[in-house]
Amino acid sequence: MFWPRAILHMDMDAFYVNVHLLDHPDDAGTPLVVGGRPDQRGVVSSASYEARRFGVRSAMPTAQALRLVPKLKIVSPDWPRIRDCSRQVMAVLEPFGPLEQISVDEAFIDLGSWPDPEIQARTIWERVPAETRLPASVGLATSKLVAKVASDFQKPRGLTIVLPGEEAAFLAPLSVRVIWGIGPRTAERLADLEIKTCGQLSNSSKEH
C-alpha cells in the first residue's frame, strides 16, 4: 500500500486516571475522576470509563459528576507524576519519526519515512502500554484531521487505520462533531440545516 502521507495520532486513554492507578491499583474498576473539589468549583480533568458510563465527562463540574454518581471517588491530579509519565510516553514515540506533541497525553508522528507505516502504527500501539503500563489509542491516516478522528474511533485501546482513498467513506457516517473546530453551537446550527454527519456536510459543500 502506497501512502502519500502517513500521519499517526496517539491519544492516551483516560490518562490522568490511569496515571493515578499506577500508584493506587486498588482504585481500578471503580467510578473515579481526577479533578478539583466540588466545594471549590472544581471540574473533572479526567474520568474513568466506569464513571463515563454514568455520563461523567471531562470539563464537567465535579459537583455535577457527584450528582450523577454519588459514590464517585475524586482525586487531585499529581502533576509531577503526570509529567513524568508523559515524558516516558513521548520517549517511546520519538524513534519512530518527527514528533509533534499536542499535550501531555497526545501527539502526532510523521511515519512517512517508513515503507510500512501500518506495521509501525501497530508497533507503537503495542509498545506504549508495554513500556509505560498506560493504555493508548492510535489512529493512522493521510492527514492529521483523519488520524485524530481515527484515534478516538475505537477507544479505549483502539487501533484504527484509515487507508489512503478511504478517508471520505470513513468520515461519512460520523457526526460533524468529530471535526476539529465544530463545537456544540456550530453542530446545532448545522442540524437546523439537516446536516448532522460528515457525509452530509461534504455533500452540502459540493452543492454550494
Secondary structure, DSSP 8 states (H G I E B T S, - for coil): ---S--EEEEEESSHHHHHHHHH-GGGTTS-EEEE--GGGT-BEEEE-HHHHTTT--TTSBHHHHHHH-TT-EEE---HHHHHHHHHHHHHHHGGGS-EEEEETTEEEEE-TT-S-HHHHHHHHHHHHHHHHS--EEEEEESSHHHHHHHHHHT-SS-EEE--TT-HHHHHTTSBGGGSTT--HHHHHHHHHTT--BHHHHHHHHHH-
